[in-house]
Amino acid sequence: MTAERERDTRSQFAEETTDDEILTAIHKSEFPAVTARWVADTLGIERPSAHRRLEELHEKGEVERGKLRPRVVIWWTPEE
């Protein structure tokens, strides 16, 4: 039997990776911009979760994004 992940008040799975962990990973990257796949692989989370979290950080102004091709999106932290 596997352990059930915690759910939040909307019955969604609770986040196990914080915004700060995502932002720190991007800052420490050897690349000027990263993909959701890179974030997912680096932090050990699913790619759709990484993409959703990056979208949320983008809405908060914490990260910028750009499209290289229709299915290739890159993410970076804005210069301060």
N, C-alpha and C positions, 0 to 999 in steps of 0.2 A: 504494500500500500504506500502511495506517495503522499507527502505532506501537502495539504491544501494551502495555497497562497492566500494571504490576507486580502480581503476586499474592502474598498472604501465605502462611504455612505451611499454611493450610487450603484453599489454591487459590482463595480469595476475592480479589476485587480489593482491593489495598491502598488504605487511605484516603489521600486527597490533601489533605483539609481537617482541621485539628487541632481538638480540643475547644476549645482556647483561641481559635481563630479564630471558632468558633461563638459562644462566650460573649462575646467582644469585640463581635461584630456585634449581639448582643442588647442588651448594655449601651449601645452607641452608637445604638441605634434611637431614633427620635423617639416611638415608641409604648411604652406601659407593658407590652405583651405582643405577641408576634408569632405568626405561623403557620408551619408547616413550609414552605409555599409561599414566604413572605417570606424565610425563611432560604435556601431553595434559590435563589431569584432573586438575592438579595444576594451569595451566595458562589459562584454559578455551578455548583451541583451539582444532581443530580436530586432531585425532591421525595420519592420514596420513601427515598432515602439520607438526606435531611435529617430525615425523620420518624424513621427508625431511629436516627440519631445522637442526636436529641432524646430518644427513649425511653431510650437508654443513659445519657445525662446525667441524666435523671430518676431512673433506678435508682441512680445514684451520689449523688443529692441535690444536684446542681449546678443543676438547673432544676425549676420547679414547672409543673404543667399544669392546665388546666381545660377542660371541654367547654361550649361555648356552645349547640351543637346536636349531634345524633348524629354528623355528619360535619365539625364545626368544632371543632378543638382549638386552644387558645392556650397559649403557653409564655412564662414569664418567669423571671428569676433571683430567688431568695429574698432578702429583706432581711437584711442582716448585722447 
